[in-house]
Amino acid sequence: MSETSTDSKVHIRKTRVGVVISNKMDKTLVVEHVARVPHPRFNKIVKRSKKYYVHDENSQAKIGDRVRIVETRPLSKLKRWSLEEVLSH
């Protein structure tokens, strides 16, 4: 099957839900996402946390807010995510 210009590829962007742990930078948040995954060997559920640098154009999120972030093009050296919505304060 050959790819033609009429074929349209749908790129689904990844989304994560996390808690804002820092908003001290201009238009940038640090969001911590905690994933509950089974341990590869023992199958016990363990927490894996990761920090994401998130673009917040209007500086609307505060520390402690639960937010949804979405993957985007690289915006700086570390920022690859942008704020989609603030879920709770």
Backbone bond lengths (Angstrom), bond angles and torsions (degrees), N, CA, C in turn:
res aa  C-N    CA-C-N  psi(-1)  N-CA   C-N-CA  omega(-1)  CA-C   N-CA-C  phi
1 M - - - 1.449 - - 1.525 108.88 -
2 S 1.305 117.04 124.81 1.458 120.57 -176.92 1.521 110.69 -96.63
3 E 1.335 114.56 150.71 1.466 121.14 177.48 1.525 108.23 -85.79
4 T 1.315 116.24 129.94 1.456 120.21 176.46 1.520 108.98 -121.02
5 S 1.310 116.04 169.58 1.457 120.10 -178.00 1.529 111.93 -69.88
6 T 1.346 117.91 -18.61 1.457 120.02 178.74 1.527 112.05 -79.94
7 D 1.344 117.38 -18.65 1.461 120.12 176.89 1.522 108.93 -70.92
8 S 1.319 116.14 131.47 1.463 119.05 177.32 1.518 108.69 -113.43
9 K 1.329 115.18 127.49 1.448 120.15 178.17 1.520 108.48 -93.46
10 V 1.305 116.34 133.72 1.451 121.52 178.51 1.514 107.46 -98.85
11 H 1.332 116.45 119.64 1.453 121.50 178.38 1.518 108.45 -103.31
12 I 1.321 115.25 110.25 1.456 120.22 177.89 1.520 107.66 -84.20
13 R 1.331 117.26 126.22 1.457 120.90 179.45 1.516 110.19 -83.64
14 K 1.322 116.03 140.69 1.452 121.01 178.55 1.525 109.64 -71.00
15 T 1.312 116.31 143.77 1.459 120.83 174.91 1.519 108.75 -126.34
16 R 1.323 116.26 151.44 1.462 123.02 177.85 1.523 107.62 -139.03
17 V 1.328 115.67 153.86 1.459 121.59 173.37 1.514 107.03 -117.56
18 G 1.326 116.17 131.22 1.454 119.79 -178.12 1.518 111.57 -153.87
19 V 1.323 114.97 -175.99 1.459 122.41 -177.87 1.521 108.77 -113.71
20 V 1.338 116.59 135.56 1.463 121.86 178.88 1.528 108.27 -72.29
21 I 1.329 116.83 123.72 1.464 120.20 178.68 1.523 111.65 -109.52
22 S 1.340 118.33 -12.91 1.463 120.73 176.29 1.525 109.48 -156.06
23 N 1.340 115.73 138.98 1.468 120.47 173.97 1.526 110.16 -136.20
24 K 1.320 117.27 28.96 1.457 121.60 -174.96 1.528 113.43 -77.56
25 M 1.326 118.09 -18.24 1.458 120.69 178.85 1.525 110.19 -85.28
26 D 1.319 116.46 159.31 1.455 121.77 179.58 1.525 109.51 -76.55
27 K 1.329 117.12 118.96 1.468 124.79 178.14 1.523 113.27 61.96
28 T 1.319 118.16 21.05 1.464 121.53 -179.33 1.518 110.00 -134.56
29 L 1.328 115.13 137.28 1.456 122.48 175.31 1.516 108.85 -116.55
30 V 1.327 115.70 156.71 1.451 120.72 166.67 1.518 105.67 -112.56
31 V 1.332 116.05 120.23 1.464 122.11 -176.71 1.515 108.30 -115.67
32 E 1.347 115.67 132.11 1.459 120.61 177.08 1.526 108.96 -101.64
33 H 1.326 115.13 122.88 1.465 122.25 178.35 1.523 107.80 -106.37
34 V 1.336 116.74 127.50 1.462 121.38 179.26 1.523 108.05 -110.75
35 A 1.329 115.85 119.52 1.462 121.20 179.02 1.521 109.04 -107.24
36 R 1.327 116.15 135.78 1.462 121.12 175.80 1.523 107.10 -99.80
37 V 1.327 116.40 110.53 1.462 121.89 -175.67 1.530 109.63 -127.22
38 P 1.333 117.37 151.50 1.462 118.64 176.19 1.528 111.01 -74.33
39 H 1.315 116.28 140.52 1.458 121.13 176.04 1.523 108.05 -63.33
40 P 1.338 118.55 136.51 1.464 120.11 -174.12 1.537 114.20 -61.50
41 R 1.315 117.07 -30.27 1.461 118.93 -176.94 1.529 112.75 -101.16
42 F 1.331 116.61 -41.57 1.457 120.22 -171.21 1.528 113.90 -101.49
43 N 1.330 117.11 -8.61 1.466 124.04 176.93 1.522 114.76 60.95
44 K 1.314 118.28 13.11 1.456 120.74 172.10 1.530 107.78 -77.92
45 I 1.313 117.18 143.42 1.467 120.96 178.73 1.523 108.99 -73.79
46 V 1.334 116.44 124.21 1.458 122.23 178.43 1.529 108.65 -124.74
47 K 1.329 115.46 156.13 1.471 120.70 179.36 1.516 109.69 -94.66
48 R 1.306 116.11 132.97 1.463 122.67 173.94 1.520 106.57 -119.49
49 S 1.338 116.80 125.57 1.455 118.82 -179.73 1.528 109.61 -114.72
50 K 1.316 114.22 149.14 1.457 120.73 179.27 1.517 108.58 -145.62
51 K 1.335 116.06 142.86 1.464 121.48 178.17 1.521 109.46 -98.71
52 Y 1.309 115.55 137.56 1.456 122.06 176.83 1.527 108.80 -121.96
53 Y 1.332 116.64 138.79 1.458 122.24 172.38 1.523 106.47 -90.91
54 V 1.326 115.82 124.32 1.461 121.80 -168.82 1.524 110.26 -123.69
55 H 1.329 116.66 135.56 1.466 121.75 177.27 1.522 109.43 -81.47
56 D 1.332 116.43 125.32 1.464 123.62 178.94 1.527 107.07 -125.47
57 E 1.313 116.79 93.31 1.467 122.11 -172.00 1.525 113.04 -58.58
58 N 1.334 117.87 -41.61 1.467 121.12 -174.53 1.519 113.20 -100.65
59 S 1.306 118.05 6.82 1.473 123.10 -178.55 1.522 111.21 50.16
60 Q 1.332 116.57 50.39 1.462 120.98 -175.16 1.520 113.57 -92.96
61 A 1.332 119.62 -20.71 1.466 121.90 -177.70 1.525 110.52 -89.86
62 K 1.309 115.32 143.05 1.461 122.26 179.01 1.528 109.79 -115.13
63 I 1.331 116.58 167.02 1.461 121.18 178.79 1.521 109.06 -61.14
64 G 1.326 116.76 133.16 1.462 122.57 179.48 1.510 114.01 94.45
65 D 1.333 118.08 -10.19 1.462 120.59 179.03 1.524 110.38 -71.82
66 R 1.326 114.56 145.45 1.467 120.68 173.84 1.524 106.04 -93.76
67 V 1.343 117.13 124.85 1.463 121.08 -173.31 1.521 110.83 -130.81
68 R 1.345 114.16 156.90 1.467 120.57 171.71 1.517 107.14 -107.75
69 I 1.342 116.33 129.42 1.459 121.18 179.91 1.523 109.19 -117.54
70 V 1.320 115.50 155.25 1.462 120.92 -177.51 1.528 108.82 -130.87
71 E 1.318 115.15 143.51 1.459 121.71 -179.80 1.523 109.90 -67.52
72 T 1.340 116.07 143.31 1.460 120.54 -179.85 1.526 109.45 -145.50
73 R 1.303 116.05 -178.36 1.466 119.38 177.75 1.523 109.37 -67.78
74 P 1.330 118.64 160.55 1.463 119.46 177.97 1.525 111.16 -61.59
75 L 1.345 115.40 126.02 1.459 120.99 -179.31 1.517 111.67 -102.64
76 S 1.314 117.18 -22.74 1.458 122.72 176.72 1.524 107.18 -160.13
77 K 1.318 116.54 -166.60 1.462 120.22 -178.82 1.527 111.90 -59.53
78 L 1.330 117.55 -38.64 1.461 121.40 -175.61 1.528 114.35 -114.02
79 K 1.332 118.25 -21.16 1.469 120.21 -174.40 1.520 111.78 -84.58
80 R 1.351 115.04 119.67 1.460 122.01 175.08 1.522 111.39 -131.40
81 W 1.328 117.43 10.64 1.454 122.67 -176.65 1.527 108.96 -131.39
82 S 1.315 117.03 153.21 1.458 120.60 175.03 1.523 108.97 -133.36
83 L 1.330 115.06 155.70 1.453 122.16 -176.97 1.521 109.17 -73.89
84 E 1.337 116.00 127.40 1.464 119.91 176.84 1.531 110.14 -95.76
85 E 1.342 116.90 -49.12 1.458 119.49 178.08 1.528 110.50 -161.71
86 V 1.321 114.77 154.68 1.466 121.64 174.26 1.530 105.73 -93.38
87 L 1.346 116.27 120.51 1.458 120.78 -176.01 1.518 112.33 -84.43
88 S 1.337 117.08 -41.69 1.468 119.80 179.03 1.515 109.59 -155.34
89 H 1.314 116.27 154.07 1.459 122.18 -179.57 1.505 110.24 -97.78
